[in-house]
Amino acid sequence: MSIRTAFIPDSSYRMQTMFLNPLGRTLRSSLILLALLITCAPGADAQSLLWKLEGKDLPAPSYLYGTIHAICPKDMVISDTLVAAVQETKQVVLELDLDDPRLLVEMGHVSFMPRDSTLEDLYSPEDFSFLDRWFADSVGVQIKPMNNIRPLFLFGLLIGKVLECQPKSYEEVFMAMAREQEKEVIGLETPAEQLAAFSAIPLSEQADMVLAMLHDMDSTRAAFALLRDCYLSADVEQLHDFMVDSGIEYGRYDDALLTQRNQIWIPRILEIAKETPSFFALGAGHFGGEGGILSLLRAKGYRLTPVR
């Protein structure tokens, strides 16, 4: 794997997935409680990842699909119903326009730390040496040439080791469908906007998250297994609760990472859907909760129907 892997569009989604889950310094203790307190059994009305959006001033239905940005191929489910929803619409909308050739350049611009900060500034000499050895031995990448990169971009290099597979993303699948059907792919936000949201997590805490994952990979893998099971249950409300409540580290930043972005997204979703019936593929963690996009759209008088 080359250093450029950290900057490819798909890695930005893999990085995002790593943040939207119960990780951090409380991981070891919280994981046991999670197994006891949280189940991801199917719920009632919320048990769907695919939702039909219609009503009011929309000329035709659009669809919203909740994704998980990195998953092992054996766990990926592409149903006939999902394929039909993409076919019924005129374009595909992702969080970022992964089809834009300029994205690689934009991601490069936002991936570096400000004011000449370095990873070595964020870690003790011992921890930086451990980090450098781990990436060299496990991923085949030297950290020192990436000394100015934001810690959050290291997650894109880790996801394969965490999942113990060559992960795929639903975004890749929907982009391929769009190309095959000659449909446009557009983004709901820019790389700079996404980075601004994740910047709510201080660099020092980003660095701590990376280190905690590497020091306890078994617990990290167990946490991701719980996240996967919750996702596969297709219950967006339980998935939202899992992501927000299952770790102190994440809960402190859910306003910036989820709630504020949802509020920004709603007028954009409606503007796009009014103009062109669209298939929106967005992180499933954004769907549930009082501040989730399903509730926000219903509050504006639109009809949302689960499609199973």
Secondary structure, DSSP 4 states (H G I P E B T S, - for coil): --GGGGGSHHHHHHHHHHHSSS-STTHHHHHHHHHHH------STTB-SEEEEE-TT-SS-EEEEEE-S-B-GGG----HHHHHHHHHSSEEEESS-TT-TTHHHHHHHHSBPSTT--HHHHS-HHHHHHHHHHHHHHTS--SGGGTTB-GGGGHHHHHHHHHTS--B-HHHHHHHHHHHTT-EEEESS-HHHHHHHHTTS-HHHHHHHHHHHHHTHHHHHHHHHHHHHHHHTTBHHHHHHHHHHS-HHHHTTHIIIIIHHHHHHHHHHHHHHHHS-EEEEEEGGGTSSTTSHHHHHHHTT-EEEEE-
